[in-house]
Amino acid sequence: MRRAAIERLLPAAYQRAAGPGSVLGALLDVMEALHAPDEAVLADVDALFGPYRTPDGFVAYLTRWVAMDHVVAAPRADAPLPLPVGRLRDLVAHGALLARWRGTPYGMRTALELATGVTGFVLDEPPERPFHLVVRVPPAAADRLALVTRIVEAEKPAAVTVEVVAGDPADPPSDPTPPGTGPPTAGPPDPGPPHTQAPPEPDDAEPAAGVATVRAVGRAHVPAPLPHDPPEEPS
C-alpha cells in the first residue's frame, strides 16, 4: 500500500501531523517499504501457478497439484531434481492430459517421453501373461531407469503387473504404433481392455510421432487424441 493511501486511512489530526520530515511521515514511509514486496507478488500472483512462468523452485510444488509428484520423489527437500526443470514444467503443463489418459498406452508413453525427452518406448503385453506389461526403454533413456520405473508404476492400471527392461536397438519393436499415436479410425475404436487400447489421433495431426518435439526442454508440444464417442443413452 502506498504511503498516500495509508495516510488517507488516518484521522485528520494524524494526517496533518504526517508532513515531510515528521516522525509519523517516516513511519508511513517504512510501512510502504514493508508492504512493497508482498504487493509485488500479489500483483503478478497468477505467474506462480503458470507452469512456464513460475520460479524454478516452485515447479516441484506444482507437481502435487496435478498428481505428478511421484516424478520428483526426492527424499530430501534440498535434493536435486531427477530431470531438467524444463521437462518438469512440461509435465505440469500437461498434467490434465496425463490424468485423463492415465492407465492407457498413450498416457504412459506421453508421460515417459515428456519426462525423459526420448521417444521410442515400447509397451508389450505378452500373450502368455495376460494383465502383464513389459516396458522396453530405448537406449537413450537407459540411464534413467529409476525415473522410468516410478512413472510406469504410477501410470499403469492397478490390476496390471509390470516390468521395465532396457531395450536393445537391434530388437525390432513389437508395437508398430508410433509413440503417442493410435491407429487410424473410421469409426469407434476397437473394444479391448483399457491397458491395451491406444487412443486415436486426429486426421490432421502432425506427422511427428507423439511428443517428437519434446527434445527441446520446456514448452513441449503434445497433440491430444480425439475423445471417444459419448456412450448412447439407454432406451
Secondary structure, 3 states (H helix, E strand, C coil): CCHHHHHHCCCHHHHHHCCCCCHHHHHHHHHHHHHHHHHHHHHCHHHHHCCCCCCHHHHHHHHHHCCCCCCCCCCCCCCCCCCCHHHHHHHHHCHHHHHHCCCCHHHHHHHHHHHHCCCCCEEECCCCCCCEEEEEECHHHHHHHHHHHHHHHHHCCCCCEEEEEECCCCCCCCCCCCCCCCCCCCCCCCCCCCCCCCCCCCCCCCCCCCCHHHHCCCCCCCCCCCCCCCCCCCC
